[in-house]
Amino acid sequence: MCLAVPALVTALLPDDRATVSLGGVTSTCSLELVEDVAVGDYVIVHVGYALSRLDAGEAERTLALLAEVADAEAAA
């Protein structure tokens, strides 16, 4: 199963790359497929590539749903 998740852009790096944060975990991803990304934007990340930008409200709703699923799995 593949999963693309919203991540917060925390820094822009050389060569169309960015540092992103998801739940306190930081990673780098490629921004080659997305234009005009800024620090503070949310991007959908899959296998190391930002696929699109996402508005903050939608990102927060999606992250809340993912946390709810994780909590339910942990309780089961």
C-alpha angles and dihedrals in degrees: 000000000000124000130190114198137191114254131182116239107231101170139009115228134193121275097037094298133129140192110238134188128215117177092336094310113117127207140155126249139180119258094192092114098047129062131213099013116168135187107277095034122120118229132187106242126199125170093343098312129105104228100184145344119259129199115250095245094054091045092052092048091050093048090049091053091049090050090050091053091048091050091049091050091049092050093050 
